Amino acid sequence: MSIQLYKPNSKNTGSAFTFSIGENKSNPLPAFYISAIAQHSWDDQKKIGSFAGNGKNPEKKVNVKLSEFECGEFISAVKNRHEYTAFHAYEDNSTTIKFSPWDKDVKVSKYDPSTKGFQETKQKVPAFGLSISKGKGSTFKIGIDPGEVEVLLKFVEEFLSTFVKEKIKLQKNYIKNSNPTKSNTSKIEDAEEEEEEDEEFEDVPF
């Protein structure tokens, strides 16, 4: 299951993004992925952009997996119109994901009773911008229009709903199959308390 957004331009700086729900390599829970590819060319005569030429170039592609909490941040950013930034690091590789609200100017035609005609005006609509940067290398950017934002929001919410249901089912099966004794349960609880005591959390303002 996936959603694709293709945004080529005449400057040949466009990107195509794919948002998908797939399998997790480490566990049976579903995973949420975002992949992007840079625009390869632009046909000025046909006004068409192409991405196919970069399909085998790893420098022109990127793929990231979002955790369930990062997906929750995405939903919060959309509903409350605030910026969200995530940083991923693995070995020598790093990726920065930035999701920012912006007011996009769009052209609209409005009927003018005095002239009995339509006049073209501009109005601002609540859009978002998404960028993924690969360390000191390529940056992939795309503008997401209001209608696209709403569809992506429902898509991420559907993923989270499925993720939570599957995680609850997984935990129930684990408890059912393990069937710990009373003494083992106490040991598990003690271990959880010790682990919580060792963790450090950022001070909250209250």
N, C-alpha and C positions, 0 to 999 in steps of 0.2 A: 504494500500500500504506500503510495507516494504522491506528492504534489510537486509539479515543476513550474518554475518561473523563468522565462527567457527574456532578457532585457539587453539586446544588442543596440549599438548606436553607430552613427557615422564616424565617430572619432576612434572606433575600434577599441574602446575601453570598457565594453559591456561585460556582463557575466550571466551565467545561467546557474540557478540554484535548485537543488532537489532536496525536499524534506521527506524523510521516509521512516516508516516503522518496520523494524526488522528483528532478526534474532540476535541474542546475546551470545558471544563466544564462551563466556565463563559460567553462565547459569541459564536456566530455562525461562527467565523473565524477558519480556519484550524490550527492545532498545530503540532509542530515537536518534536518527542520524541526520546531519546536514552535510551535503556535498556541494561543491561549486567548481566551475570550470570557466576559465577566461575566454573571452571572444577571440577568435582566430583571424577573421576577415570580415570585410564589408563590401557588398556589391552595390555601388552607388547608383547604377542604372535600375536595378530591381528593388533597391532600398531594403535589402535583406542581409542579415548578419549570419555568420556561420561559426560554430564552435567545434566542429568535427576535427579540424586540423590539430587541435590541442589534446585530443583524446588519449594519446600515448605519451604526452609530455608531463612528467610528475611535477615539474615546476609550475605548471599552469593549472594544476588541480589541487583540491584540498578536501579532506573528509574528516569530520569530527563527530563524536558521540556525546550527546547531552545526558546528564544524569536526570533522575526524576525531580531533583530539587532545582536544577537549572531550568527544566521545563516549567516548573512552578514560577520561577523568576520571570520567565518569558511571559507567562500569563499575567503576572502582576504588572509588568512593564506596560503591556497593552491596555489593561483595564484602568491603570492609574496614570498612564502616559508619562513614564519616567525612563531614564536611561538604565540599561543593564550591561555590565561588562563581565566577561568570564575569561579566565586565563588557564590554559592547559599546558602542562609540561610533561614530557616523557623522554628520558635519557637526554640527548642533546637537542631535542626538538621542542619548540614552544609554539603555541597558537593563541591568539587573542581574538575573542568574539565580542563584537560590540553591536548592541541593538538600541537605536536612538530614535525618539519621536521627532518629527519635523512637520511644519505646516507647508503643504505643497500648494502652489498656485495652479488652478485649473481654469480653463476657459468654459464659460457657460453662456447660453443664449437666452435672453429674457425678453418677453413681449412688452413692448412700449405702447400703451394705449394712445398716447398723444401722436405718435407717428404711424400707428397701426402696423408696426413692423418689429422685427427682432433685432436686438442690439447685443453685441458680444461684450461680455464683461469677465472679470476675473474674481474668483473667490478662493479662500484657503480651505483646504480639507485636511483632516488628521491622518497623515501618512507616517511611515516608519522607514528607517534606513538600517540595513544589516551589512556589516563588514566582518570578514575573517582574514586575519593577517598571520602569515607563516613566518615567525621569527623576524629576521631582517630581510626576508624575501618578499614574495608576492603578496598583494592584498586584493581580495575579491570583494566587490561592493555591489549592492543592488538596492533600488528603491522599491518599497512595497506599498502599493496603493490601498486606500481604505477597504475596498471590497476584498482584496487579497489578504489583508490583515485579519479580517473577520473569518475568512476560510481557514487560515493558518491557526487562528485561535481555537476554532472548533476541532481542528485536527490534533493539536497538542493536548487539548482537554480530553479528547477521545483516547489518546495514548495513555494519559495519566490514569483515566478511569480503568482501562484495561490492565495497566501495570499494577495498580492497587489491588484489583480483584485477584490477579494471578499471584501476587505476593501473599495475600491472605490465605489463598488456597495452598500455597507452598508451605507456609508456616503451620497450617492445620495438619497437613500430611506429615510434616516432620514431627509434630507433637504426637500424632497418632501412632506413627511407626516407632518412635524412640521410646515412648511410654516410660519416662524416667521415674525412679523410685522417689520417695519423700526425701531421703538423704541426698540423692543426686540433685534433686530440685533445689535444695538448700545450697548446695555447692555452686550451682549455676547462678543463683541469686547473689551469693557472696562474691562470685567472680565479677558479675555485672557491676556491683557496688564498688569494688576495688578499681575496676576499669574507669568508672565515672569519676572517682576521686583523683585519678591520675591525669584526667583531661583538663586542659586549660581553655577557658572561654573568654571572649572579649567582654569587657565590662559593659553592662547596659546602662543607659541613662536614667535609671529609676531604681 
